[in-house]
Amino acid sequence: MLTIANLQKGEKAKILDFPIDTIPLKLIEMGCLPGNEVTLVQTTLFNGPLFLTINGSNIAVRKDTAAQIFIEKL
């Protein structure tokens, strides 16, 4: 199954599911919810954070956290 960590720069996807107990509450409050659209804006070197747009909010997410959020590419 695909995760946010599998996206390439500029790709869009729909969030399908994630383990609620391992995702930071702040990320959920910012719109990281099933059914919402996510776009990968930028990656960083050396497994740094991924910069995403979720429902108009720009956020940075650790790659290990992004690997737990399951998606469907649009």
C-alpha positions in Angstrom: 0.0 0.0 0.0 1.3 3.5 -0.8 2.1 6.1 1.8 2.9 9.8 1.8 6.6 8.9 1.9 6.2 7.3 -1.6 5.0 10.5 -3.3 7.2 12.4 -5.7 7.4 16.2 -5.7 4.2 17.7 -7.0 2.1 14.5 -6.8 -1.3 14.7 -5.2 -3.1 11.9 -3.2 -6.1 11.3 -1.0 -5.4 10.2 2.6 -7.0 6.8 3.2 -6.0 5.6 6.7 -3.4 5.8 9.4 -2.8 4.3 12.9 -4.4 7.0 15.1 -2.2 6.1 18.1 1.1 6.9 16.3 0.3 10.1 14.4 0.9 13.3 16.3 -2.4 15.0 17.4 -1.1 18.4 16.0 -1.0 16.8 12.5 -4.6 15.6 12.8 -5.7 19.0 14.0 -4.1 20.5 10.9 -6.2 18.4 8.6 -4.4 15.1 8.1 -7.6 13.1 8.1 -8.9 10.3 5.8 -10.5 11.8 2.7 -8.4 14.9 2.6 -6.1 15.8 -0.2 -2.3 16.0 0.2 0.4 17.3 -2.1 4.1 16.8 -1.7 5.7 20.2 -2.1 9.4 19.6 -1.3 11.7 16.9 0.0 15.0 17.4 1.9 18.3 15.6 1.9 19.4 13.0 4.3 15.9 11.7 5.2 14.8 15.1 6.5 11.2 16.2 6.7 8.7 16.3 3.8 6.9 19.5 3.1 3.3 19.0 2.4 0.1 20.9 1.6 -3.0 19.4 3.2 -6.3 21.3 2.7 -4.4 24.5 2.1 -2.2 24.2 5.2 1.6 23.9 4.6 3.2 21.5 7.0 6.5 19.6 7.5 6.3 15.9 8.5 9.0 13.5 9.5 9.6 10.8 6.9 9.0 8.0 9.4 5.6 9.6 10.2 4.7 10.1 6.5 5.5 6.4 6.0 2.6 5.5 8.3 -0.1 7.5 6.4 -1.7 5.4 3.7 -2.8 7.2 0.5 -4.4 6.7 -3.0 -2.7 8.8 -5.8 -5.0 11.2 -7.7 
